[in-house]
Every structure is written in structure tokens, then in C-alpha cells.
């Protein structure tokens, strides 16, 4: 399951960088690559959002050091 955690975390980081680009430069890289609200861009947004929801479970799985 560690590979899934790493994949989800990577996708959420990509999503965060996309939001940074939107906020600073008003440039949406997902829309640029896949089209403005095309099926593919909506699928990318959905997958990134689901990964973000999945990563909420990390709070319960992080062990105190």
C-alpha cells in the first residue's frame, strides 16, 4: 500500500503546484494540457481530489516518533 500512498501524495503535490500557478500567474496547467473542462481534465481533477481525500487517512496512520 506504500506505493499507493506515494502515488496519491505525488498527485496531490502536483495539484497544489497547479493551484500555486493559478494563484500567481493565472495559468492552469491541467486545462492547458488537457483542455478547458474537457472530460480528461475533469478526470484529472477528480483523481487528484480523491487522492486528497484518501490522504486524510494519513492522520490516523502516522505514528508518534
mmCIF file of the N, C-alpha and C atoms, coordinates in Angstrom:
data_MODEL
# 
_entry.id   MODEL 
# 
loop_
_atom_site.group_PDB 
_atom_site.id 
_atom_site.type_symbol 
_atom_site.label_atom_id 
_atom_site.label_alt_id 
_atom_site.label_comp_id 
_atom_site.label_asym_id 
_atom_site.label_entity_id 
_atom_site.label_seq_id 
_atom_site.pdbx_PDB_ins_code 
_atom_site.Cartn_x 
_atom_site.Cartn_y 
_atom_site.Cartn_z 
_atom_site.occupancy 
_atom_site.B_iso_or_equiv 
_atom_site.pdbx_formal_charge 
_atom_site.auth_seq_id 
_atom_site.auth_comp_id 
_atom_site.auth_asym_id 
_atom_site.auth_atom_id 
_atom_site.pdbx_PDB_model_num 
ATOM 1   N N  . UNK A 1 1  ? 0.817   -1.195 0.000   1.00 0.00 ? 1  UNK A N  1 
ATOM 2   C CA . UNK A 1 1  ? 0.000   0.000  0.000   1.00 0.00 ? 1  UNK A CA 1 
ATOM 3   C C  . UNK A 1 1  ? 0.863   1.262  0.000   1.00 0.00 ? 1  UNK A C  1 
ATOM 4   N N  . UNK A 1 2  ? 2.160   1.099  0.296   1.00 0.00 ? 2  UNK A N  1 
ATOM 5   C CA . UNK A 1 2  ? 3.033   2.262  0.329   1.00 0.00 ? 2  UNK A CA 1 
ATOM 6   C C  . UNK A 1 2  ? 3.128   2.925  -1.041  1.00 0.00 ? 2  UNK A C  1 
ATOM 7   N N  . UNK A 1 3  ? 3.111   2.146  -2.118  1.00 0.00 ? 3  UNK A N  1 
ATOM 8   C CA . UNK A 1 3  ? 3.183   2.722  -3.460  1.00 0.00 ? 3  UNK A CA 1 
ATOM 9   C C  . UNK A 1 3  ? 1.962   3.587  -3.733  1.00 0.00 ? 3  UNK A C  1 
ATOM 10  N N  . UNK A 1 4  ? 0.802   3.168  -3.217  1.00 0.00 ? 4  UNK A N  1 
ATOM 11  C CA . UNK A 1 4  ? -0.422  3.951  -3.420  1.00 0.00 ? 4  UNK A CA 1 
ATOM 12  C C  . UNK A 1 4  ? -0.348  5.262  -2.638  1.00 0.00 ? 4  UNK A C  1 
ATOM 13  N N  . UNK A 1 5  ? 0.192   5.199  -1.420  1.00 0.00 ? 5  UNK A N  1 
ATOM 14  C CA . UNK A 1 5  ? 0.369   6.420  -0.628  1.00 0.00 ? 5  UNK A CA 1 
ATOM 15  C C  . UNK A 1 5  ? 1.297   7.389  -1.355  1.00 0.00 ? 5  UNK A C  1 
ATOM 16  N N  . UNK A 1 6  ? 2.404   6.879  -1.873  1.00 0.00 ? 6  UNK A N  1 
ATOM 17  C CA . UNK A 1 6  ? 3.353   7.732  -2.588  1.00 0.00 ? 6  UNK A CA 1 
ATOM 18  C C  . UNK A 1 6  ? 2.751   8.317  -3.863  1.00 0.00 ? 6  UNK A C  1 
ATOM 19  N N  . UNK A 1 7  ? 1.989   7.508  -4.587  1.00 0.00 ? 7  UNK A N  1 
ATOM 20  C CA . UNK A 1 7  ? 1.334   7.988  -5.805  1.00 0.00 ? 7  UNK A CA 1 
ATOM 21  C C  . UNK A 1 7  ? 0.310   9.063  -5.475  1.00 0.00 ? 7  UNK A C  1 
ATOM 22  N N  . UNK A 1 8  ? -0.508  8.806  -4.451  1.00 0.00 ? 8  UNK A N  1 
ATOM 23  C CA . UNK A 1 8  ? -1.514  9.781  -4.046  1.00 0.00 ? 8  UNK A CA 1 
ATOM 24  C C  . UNK A 1 8  ? -0.865  11.085 -3.593  1.00 0.00 ? 8  UNK A C  1 
ATOM 25  N N  . UNK A 1 9  ? 0.198   10.975 -2.815  1.00 0.00 ? 9  UNK A N  1 
ATOM 26  C CA . UNK A 1 9  ? 0.898   12.167 -2.340  1.00 0.00 ? 9  UNK A CA 1 
ATOM 27  C C  . UNK A 1 9  ? 1.492   12.949 -3.512  1.00 0.00 ? 9  UNK A C  1 
ATOM 28  N N  . UNK A 1 10 ? 2.068   12.257 -4.479  1.00 0.00 ? 10 UNK A N  1 
ATOM 29  C CA . UNK A 1 10 ? 2.624   12.923 -5.656  1.00 0.00 ? 10 UNK A CA 1 
ATOM 30  C C  . UNK A 1 10 ? 1.549   13.669 -6.430  1.00 0.00 ? 10 UNK A C  1 
ATOM 31  N N  . UNK A 1 11 ? 0.401   13.040 -6.627  1.00 0.00 ? 11 UNK A N  1 
ATOM 32  C CA . UNK A 1 11 ? -0.685  13.694 -7.356  1.00 0.00 ? 11 UNK A CA 1 
ATOM 33  C C  . UNK A 1 11 ? -1.223  14.908 -6.602  1.00 0.00 ? 11 UNK A C  1 
ATOM 34  N N  . UNK A 1 12 ? -1.309  14.817 -5.292  1.00 0.00 ? 12 UNK A N  1 
ATOM 35  C CA . UNK A 1 12 ? -1.780  15.955 -4.509  1.00 0.00 ? 12 UNK A CA 1 
ATOM 36  C C  . UNK A 1 12 ? -0.763  17.098 -4.571  1.00 0.00 ? 12 UNK A C  1 
ATOM 37  N N  . UNK A 1 13 ? 0.514   16.773 -4.577  1.00 0.00 ? 13 UNK A N  1 
ATOM 38  C CA . UNK A 1 13 ? 1.544   17.808 -4.717  1.00 0.00 ? 13 UNK A CA 1 
ATOM 39  C C  . UNK A 1 13 ? 1.436   18.472 -6.092  1.00 0.00 ? 13 UNK A C  1 
ATOM 40  N N  . UNK A 1 14 ? 1.215   17.688 -7.133  1.00 0.00 ? 14 UNK A N  1 
ATOM 41  C CA . UNK A 1 14 ? 1.013   18.253 -8.473  1.00 0.00 ? 14 UNK A CA 1 
ATOM 42  C C  . UNK A 1 14 ? -0.203  19.183 -8.464  1.00 0.00 ? 14 UNK A C  1 
ATOM 43  N N  . UNK A 1 15 ? -1.267  18.759 -7.799  1.00 0.00 ? 15 UNK A N  1 
ATOM 44  C CA . UNK A 1 15 ? -2.455  19.611 -7.692  1.00 0.00 ? 15 UNK A CA 1 
ATOM 45  C C  . UNK A 1 15 ? -2.172  20.899 -6.942  1.00 0.00 ? 15 UNK A C  1 
ATOM 46  N N  . UNK A 1 16 ? -1.374  20.822 -5.892  1.00 0.00 ? 16 UNK A N  1 
ATOM 47  C CA . UNK A 1 16 ? -1.019  22.018 -5.133  1.00 0.00 ? 16 UNK A CA 1 
ATOM 48  C C  . UNK A 1 16 ? -0.172  22.965 -5.983  1.00 0.00 ? 16 UNK A C  1 
ATOM 49  N N  . UNK A 1 17 ? 0.747   22.418 -6.765  1.00 0.00 ? 17 UNK A N  1 
ATOM 50  C CA . UNK A 1 17 ? 1.559   23.258 -7.655  1.00 0.00 ? 17 UNK A CA 1 
ATOM 51  C C  . UNK A 1 17 ? 0.671   23.909 -8.709  1.00 0.00 ? 17 UNK A C  1 
ATOM 52  N N  . UNK A 1 18 ? -0.318  23.175 -9.204  1.00 0.00 ? 18 UNK A N  1 
ATOM 53  C CA . UNK A 1 18 ? -1.262  23.741 -10.160 1.00 0.00 ? 18 UNK A CA 1 
ATOM 54  C C  . UNK A 1 18 ? -2.006  24.925 -9.542  1.00 0.00 ? 18 UNK A C  1 
ATOM 55  N N  . UNK A 1 19 ? -2.456  24.773 -8.292  1.00 0.00 ? 19 UNK A N  1 
ATOM 56  C CA . UNK A 1 19 ? -3.142  25.882 -7.620  1.00 0.00 ? 19 UNK A CA 1 
ATOM 57  C C  . UNK A 1 19 ? -2.207  27.055 -7.397  1.00 0.00 ? 19 UNK A C  1 
ATOM 58  N N  . UNK A 1 20 ? -0.945  26.786 -7.116  1.00 0.00 ? 20 UNK A N  1 
ATOM 59  C CA . UNK A 1 20 ? 0.043   27.863 -6.980  1.00 0.00 ? 20 UNK A CA 1 
ATOM 60  C C  . UNK A 1 20 ? 0.166   28.633 -8.293  1.00 0.00 ? 20 UNK A C  1 
ATOM 61  N N  . UNK A 1 21 ? 0.259   27.913 -9.403  1.00 0.00 ? 21 UNK A N  1 
ATOM 62  C CA . UNK A 1 21 ? 0.355   28.565 -10.713 1.00 0.00 ? 21 UNK A CA 1 
ATOM 63  C C  . UNK A 1 21 ? -0.901  29.371 -11.031 1.00 0.00 ? 21 UNK A C  1 
ATOM 64  N N  . UNK A 1 22 ? -2.065  28.849 -10.657 1.00 0.00 ? 22 UNK A N  1 
ATOM 65  C CA . UNK A 1 22 ? -3.310  29.586 -10.868 1.00 0.00 ? 22 UNK A CA 1 
ATOM 66  C C  . UNK A 1 22 ? -3.311  30.858 -10.042 1.00 0.00 ? 22 UNK A C  1 
ATOM 67  N N  . UNK A 1 23 ? -2.904  30.738 -8.790  1.00 0.00 ? 23 UNK A N  1 
ATOM 68  C CA . UNK A 1 23 ? -2.927  31.885 -7.897  1.00 0.00 ? 23 UNK A CA 1 
ATOM 69  C C  . UNK A 1 23 ? -1.947  32.977 -8.271  1.00 0.00 ? 23 UNK A C  1 
ATOM 70  N N  . UNK A 1 24 ? -0.763  32.599 -8.706  1.00 0.00 ? 24 UNK A N  1 
ATOM 71  C CA . UNK A 1 24 ? 0.265   33.598 -9.000  1.00 0.00 ? 24 UNK A CA 1 
ATOM 72  C C  . UNK A 1 24 ? 0.194   34.089 -10.443 1.00 0.00 ? 24 UNK A C  1 
ATOM 73  N N  . UNK A 1 25 ? 0.067   33.159 -11.380 1.00 0.00 ? 25 UNK A N  1 
ATOM 74  C CA . UNK A 1 25 ? 0.167   33.511 -12.794 1.00 0.00 ? 25 UNK A CA 1 
ATOM 75  C C  . UNK A 1 25 ? -1.143  33.378 -13.569 1.00 0.00 ? 25 UNK A C  1 
ATOM 76  N N  . UNK A 1 26 ? -2.212  32.952 -12.907 1.00 0.00 ? 26 UNK A N  1 
ATOM 77  C CA . UNK A 1 26 ? -3.495  32.680 -13.562 1.00 0.00 ? 26 UNK A CA 1 
ATOM 78  C C  . UNK A 1 26 ? -3.310  31.702 -14.731 1.00 0.00 ? 26 UNK A C  1 
ATOM 79  N N  . UNK A 1 27 ? -2.484  30.679 -14.488 1.00 0.00 ? 27 UNK A N  1 
ATOM 80  C CA . UNK A 1 27 ? -2.186  29.664 -15.503 1.00 0.00 ? 27 UNK A CA 1 
ATOM 81  C C  . UNK A 1 27 ? -2.557  28.299 -14.952 1.00 0.00 ? 27 UNK A C  1 
ATOM 82  N N  . UNK A 1 28 ? -3.540  27.663 -15.561 1.00 0.00 ? 28 UNK A N  1 
ATOM 83  C CA . UNK A 1 28 ? -3.996  26.335 -15.154 1.00 0.00 ? 28 UNK A CA 1 
ATOM 84  C C  . UNK A 1 28 ? -3.339  25.305 -16.060 1.00 0.00 ? 28 UNK A C  1 
ATOM 85  N N  . UNK A 1 29 ? -2.345  24.600 -15.521 1.00 0.00 ? 29 UNK A N  1 
ATOM 86  C CA . UNK A 1 29 ? -1.575  23.667 -16.349 1.00 0.00 ? 29 UNK A CA 1 
ATOM 87  C C  . UNK A 1 29 ? -2.416  22.465 -16.789 1.00 0.00 ? 29 UNK A C  1 
ATOM 88  N N  . UNK A 1 30 ? -3.372  22.046 -15.966 1.00 0.00 ? 30 UNK A N  1 
ATOM 89  C CA . UNK A 1 30 ? -4.228  20.913 -16.352 1.00 0.00 ? 30 UNK A CA 1 
ATOM 90  C C  . UNK A 1 30 ? -5.098  21.310 -17.538 1.00 0.00 ? 30 UNK A C  1 
ATOM 91  N N  . UNK A 1 31 ? -5.691  22.493 -17.475 1.00 0.00 ? 31 UNK A N  1 
ATOM 92  C CA . UNK A 1 31 ? -6.510  22.970 -18.599 1.00 0.00 ? 31 UNK A CA 1 
ATOM 93  C C  . UNK A 1 31 ? -5.645  23.180 -19.837 1.00 0.00 ? 31 UNK A C  1 
ATOM 94  N N  . UNK A 1 32 ? -4.423  23.646 -19.650 1.00 0.00 ? 32 UNK A N  1 
ATOM 95  C CA . UNK A 1 32 ? -3.504  23.855 -20.768 1.00 0.00 ? 32 UNK A CA 1 
ATOM 96  C C  . UNK A 1 32 ? -3.175  22.529 -21.453 1.00 0.00 ? 32 UNK A C  1 
ATOM 97  N N  . UNK A 1 33 ? -2.932  21.486 -20.655 1.00 0.00 ? 33 UNK A N  1 
ATOM 98  C CA . UNK A 1 33 ? -2.539  20.193 -21.220 1.00 0.00 ? 33 UNK A CA 1 
ATOM 99  C C  . UNK A 1 33 ? -3.705  19.395 -21.780 1.00 0.00 ? 33 UNK A C  1 
ATOM 100 N N  . UNK A 1 34 ? -4.860  19.452 -21.096 1.00 0.00 ? 34 UNK A N  1 
ATOM 101 C CA . UNK A 1 34 ? -5.964  18.558 -21.453 1.00 0.00 ? 34 UNK A CA 1 
ATOM 102 C C  . UNK A 1 34 ? -7.214  19.261 -21.958 1.00 0.00 ? 34 UNK A C  1 
ATOM 103 N N  . UNK A 1 35 ? -7.225  20.583 -21.977 1.00 0.00 ? 35 UNK A N  1 
ATOM 104 C CA . UNK A 1 35 ? -8.393  21.321 -22.454 1.00 0.00 ? 35 UNK A CA 1 
ATOM 105 C C  . UNK A 1 35 ? -9.218  21.845 -21.294 1.00 0.00 ? 35 UNK A C  1 
ATOM 106 N N  . UNK A 1 36 ? -9.872  22.958 -21.539 1.00 0.00 ? 36 UNK A N  1 
ATOM 107 C CA . UNK A 1 36 ? -10.688 23.623 -20.523 1.00 0.00 ? 36 UNK A CA 1 
ATOM 108 C C  . UNK A 1 36 ? -11.935 22.788 -20.220 1.00 0.00 ? 36 UNK A C  1 
ATOM 109 N N  . UNK A 1 37 ? -11.957 22.177 -19.050 1.00 0.00 ? 37 UNK A N  1 
ATOM 110 C CA . UNK A 1 37 ? -13.047 21.331 -18.565 1.00 0.00 ? 37 UNK A CA 1 
ATOM 111 C C  . UNK A 1 37 ? -13.460 20.248 -19.558 1.00 0.00 ? 37 UNK A C  1 
ATOM 112 N N  . UNK A 1 38 ? -12.472 19.687 -20.258 1.00 0.00 ? 38 UNK A N  1 
ATOM 113 C CA . UNK A 1 38 ? -12.732 18.526 -21.098 1.00 0.00 ? 38 UNK A CA 1 
ATOM 114 C C  . UNK A 1 38 ? -12.931 17.314 -20.187 1.00 0.00 ? 38 UNK A C  1 
ATOM 115 N N  . UNK A 1 39 ? -13.340 16.221 -20.775 1.00 0.00 ? 39 UNK A N  1 
ATOM 116 C CA . UNK A 1 39 ? -13.530 15.005 -19.982 1.00 0.00 ? 39 UNK A CA 1 
ATOM 117 C C  . UNK A 1 39 ? -12.229 14.607 -19.297 1.00 0.00 ? 39 UNK A C  1 
ATOM 118 N N  . UNK A 1 40 ? -11.119 14.704 -20.023 1.00 0.00 ? 40 UNK A N  1 
ATOM 119 C CA . UNK A 1 40 ? -9.828  14.297 -19.474 1.00 0.00 ? 40 UNK A CA 1 
ATOM 120 C C  . UNK A 1 40 ? -9.379  15.211 -18.333 1.00 0.00 ? 40 UNK A C  1 
ATOM 121 N N  . UNK A 1 41 ? -9.556  16.514 -18.490 1.00 0.00 ? 41 UNK A N  1 
ATOM 122 C CA . UNK A 1 41 ? -9.154  17.425 -17.409 1.00 0.00 ? 41 UNK A CA 1 
ATOM 123 C C  . UNK A 1 41 ? -10.044 17.236 -16.183 1.00 0.00 ? 41 UNK A C  1 
ATOM 124 N N  . UNK A 1 42 ? -11.324 16.981 -16.389 1.00 0.00 ? 42 UNK A N  1 
ATOM 125 C CA . UNK A 1 42 ? -12.218 16.710 -15.261 1.00 0.00 ? 42 UNK A CA 1 
ATOM 126 C C  . UNK A 1 42 ? -11.817 15.422 -14.565 1.00 0.00 ? 42 UNK A C  1 
ATOM 127 N N  . UNK A 1 43 ? -11.373 14.421 -15.327 1.00 0.00 ? 43 UNK A N  1 
ATOM 128 C CA . UNK A 1 43 ? -10.912 13.167 -14.729 1.00 0.00 ? 43 UNK A CA 1 
ATOM 129 C C  . UNK A 1 43 ? -9.657  13.407 -13.895 1.00 0.00 ? 43 UNK A C  1 
ATOM 130 N N  . UNK A 1 44 ? -8.736  14.239 -14.390 1.00 0.00 ? 44 UNK A N  1 
ATOM 131 C CA . UNK A 1 44 ? -7.520  14.556 -13.641 1.00 0.00 ? 44 UNK A CA 1 
ATOM 132 C C  . UNK A 1 44 ? -7.889  15.266 -12.336 1.00 0.00 ? 44 UNK A C  1 
ATOM 133 N N  . UNK A 1 45 ? -8.757  16.274 -12.418 1.00 0.00 ? 45 UNK A N  1 
ATOM 134 C CA . UNK A 1 45 ? -9.185  16.980 -11.209 1.00 0.00 ? 45 UNK A CA 1 
ATOM 135 C C  . UNK A 1 45 ? -9.846  16.028 -10.210 1.00 0.00 ? 45 UNK A C  1 
ATOM 136 N N  . UNK A 1 46 ? -10.668 15.109 -10.711 1.00 0.00 ? 46 UNK A N  1 
ATOM 137 C CA . UNK A 1 46 ? -11.357 14.149 -9.847  1.00 0.00 ? 46 UNK A CA 1 
ATOM 138 C C  . UNK A 1 46 ? -10.366 13.213 -9.167  1.00 0.00 ? 46 UNK A C  1 
ATOM 139 N N  . UNK A 1 47 ? -9.404  12.703 -9.919  1.00 0.00 ? 47 UNK A N  1 
ATOM 140 C CA . UNK A 1 47 ? -8.406  11.790 -9.351  1.00 0.00 ? 47 UNK A CA 1 
ATOM 141 C C  . UNK A 1 47 ? -7.582  12.497 -8.284  1.00 0.00 ? 47 UNK A C  1 
ATOM 142 N N  . UNK A 1 48 ? -7.161  13.723 -8.560  1.00 0.00 ? 48 UNK A N  1 
ATOM 143 C CA . UNK A 1 48 ? -6.383  14.478 -7.575  1.00 0.00 ? 48 UNK A CA 1 
ATOM 144 C C  . UNK A 1 48 ? -7.222  14.744 -6.321  1.00 0.00 ? 48 UNK A C  1 
ATOM 145 N N  . UNK A 1 49 ? -8.487  15.089 -6.493  1.00 0.00 ? 49 UNK A N  1 
ATOM 146 C CA . UNK A 1 49 ? -9.367  15.309 -5.348  1.00 0.00 ? 49 UNK A CA 1 
ATOM 147 C C  . UNK A 1 49 ? -9.574  14.049 -4.525  1.00 0.00 ? 49 UNK A C  1 
ATOM 148 N N  . UNK A 1 50 ? -9.756  12.923 -5.191  1.00 0.00 ? 50 UNK A N  1 
ATOM 149 C CA . UNK A 1 50 ? -9.915  11.655 -4.473  1.00 0.00 ? 50 UNK A CA 1 
ATOM 150 C C  . UNK A 1 50 ? -8.643  11.282 -3.722  1.00 0.00 ? 50 UNK A C  1 
ATOM 151 N N  . UNK A 1 51 ? -7.499  11.560 -4.327  1.00 0.00 ? 51 UNK A N  1 
ATOM 152 C CA . UNK A 1 51 ? -6.232  11.304 -3.639  1.00 0.00 ? 51 UNK A CA 1 
ATOM 153 C C  . UNK A 1 51 ? -6.109  12.170 -2.398  1.00 0.00 ? 51 UNK A C  1 
ATOM 154 N N  . UNK A 1 52 ? -6.544  13.420 -2.499  1.00 0.00 ? 52 UNK A N  1 
ATOM 155 C CA . UNK A 1 52 ? -6.536  14.294 -1.328  1.00 0.00 ? 52 UNK A CA 1 
ATOM 156 C C  . UNK A 1 52 ? -7.421  13.767 -0.221  1.00 0.00 ? 52 UNK A C  1 
ATOM 157 N N  . UNK A 1 53 ? -8.598  13.281 -0.575  1.00 0.00 ? 53 UNK A N  1 
ATOM 158 C CA . UNK A 1 53 ? -9.489  12.695 0.435   1.00 0.00 ? 53 UNK A CA 1 
ATOM 159 C C  . UNK A 1 53 ? -8.878  11.438 1.044   1.00 0.00 ? 53 UNK A C  1 
ATOM 160 N N  . UNK A 1 54 ? -8.243  10.622 0.219   1.00 0.00 ? 54 UNK A N  1 
ATOM 161 C CA . UNK A 1 54 ? -7.589  9.416  0.723   1.00 0.00 ? 54 UNK A CA 1 
ATOM 162 C C  . UNK A 1 54 ? -6.484  9.765  1.707   1.00 0.00 ? 54 UNK A C  1 
ATOM 163 N N  . UNK A 1 55 ? -5.722  10.822 1.418   1.00 0.00 ? 55 UNK A N  1 
ATOM 164 C CA . UNK A 1 55 ? -4.593  11.183 2.276   1.00 0.00 ? 55 UNK A CA 1 
ATOM 165 C C  . UNK A 1 55 ? -5.037  11.688 3.646   1.00 0.00 ? 55 UNK A C  1 
ATOM 166 N N  . UNK A 1 56 ? -6.296  11.997 3.810   1.00 0.00 ? 56 UNK A N  1 
ATOM 167 C CA . UNK A 1 56 ? -6.800  12.338 5.143   1.00 0.00 ? 56 UNK A CA 1 
ATOM 168 C C  . UNK A 1 56 ? -6.560  11.167 6.092   1.00 0.00 ? 56 UNK A C  1 
ATOM 169 N N  . UNK A 1 57 ? -6.576  9.950  5.542   1.00 0.00 ? 57 UNK A N  1 
ATOM 170 C CA . UNK A 1 57 ? -6.363  8.764  6.374   1.00 0.00 ? 57 UNK A CA 1 
ATOM 171 C C  . UNK A 1 57 ? -4.943  8.707  6.946   1.00 0.00 ? 57 UNK A C  1 
ATOM 172 N N  . UNK A 1 58 ? -4.024  9.486  6.389   1.00 0.00 ? 58 UNK A N  1 
ATOM 173 C CA . UNK A 1 58 ? -2.668  9.501  6.931   1.00 0.00 ? 58 UNK A CA 1 
ATOM 174 C C  . UNK A 1 58 ? -2.646  9.991  8.383   1.00 0.00 ? 58 UNK A C  1 
ATOM 175 N N  . UNK A 1 59 ? -3.568  10.869 8.730   1.00 0.00 ? 59 UNK A N  1 
ATOM 176 C CA . UNK A 1 59 ? -3.616  11.363 10.109  1.00 0.00 ? 59 UNK A CA 1 
ATOM 177 C C  . UNK A 1 59 ? -3.779  10.227 11.098  1.00 0.00 ? 59 UNK A C  1 
ATOM 178 N N  . UNK A 1 60 ? -4.534  9.208  10.747  1.00 0.00 ? 60 UNK A N  1 
ATOM 179 C CA . UNK A 1 60 ? -4.722  8.072  11.633  1.00 0.00 ? 60 UNK A CA 1 
ATOM 180 C C  . UNK A 1 60 ? -3.594  7.058  11.561  1.00 0.00 ? 60 UNK A C  1 
ATOM 181 N N  . UNK A 1 61 ? -2.794  7.119  10.503  1.00 0.00 ? 61 UNK A N  1 
ATOM 182 C CA . UNK A 1 61 ? -1.738  6.126  10.317  1.00 0.00 ? 61 UNK A CA 1 
ATOM 183 C C  . UNK A 1 61 ? -0.356  6.642  10.700  1.00 0.00 ? 61 UNK A C  1 
ATOM 184 N N  . UNK A 1 62 ? -0.211  7.929  10.924  1.00 0.00 ? 62 UNK A N  1 
ATOM 185 C CA . UNK A 1 62 ? 1.089   8.477  11.317  1.00 0.00 ? 62 UNK A CA 1 
ATOM 186 C C  . UNK A 1 62 ? 1.347   8.123  12.776  1.00 0.00 ? 62 UNK A C  1 
ATOM 187 N N  . UNK A 1 63 ? 2.466   7.503  13.019  1.00 0.00 ? 63 UNK A N  1 
ATOM 188 C CA . UNK A 1 63 ? 2.814   7.109  14.381  1.00 0.00 ? 63 UNK A CA 1 
ATOM 189 C C  . UNK A 1 63 ? 3.661   8.201  15.009  1.00 0.00 ? 63 UNK A C  1 
ATOM 190 N N  . UNK A 1 64 ? 3.470   8.399  16.314  1.00 0.00 ? 64 UNK A N  1 
ATOM 191 C CA . UNK A 1 64 ? 4.279   9.380  17.030  1.00 0.00 ? 64 UNK A CA 1 
ATOM 192 C C  . UNK A 1 64 ? 5.724   8.911  17.083  1.00 0.00 ? 64 UNK A C  1 
ATOM 193 N N  . UNK A 1 65 ? 6.635   9.828  16.892  1.00 0.00 ? 65 UNK A N  1 
ATOM 194 C CA . UNK A 1 65 ? 8.056   9.492  16.893  1.00 0.00 ? 65 UNK A CA 1 
ATOM 195 C C  . UNK A 1 65 ? 8.615   9.667  18.296  1.00 0.00 ? 65 UNK A C  1 
# 
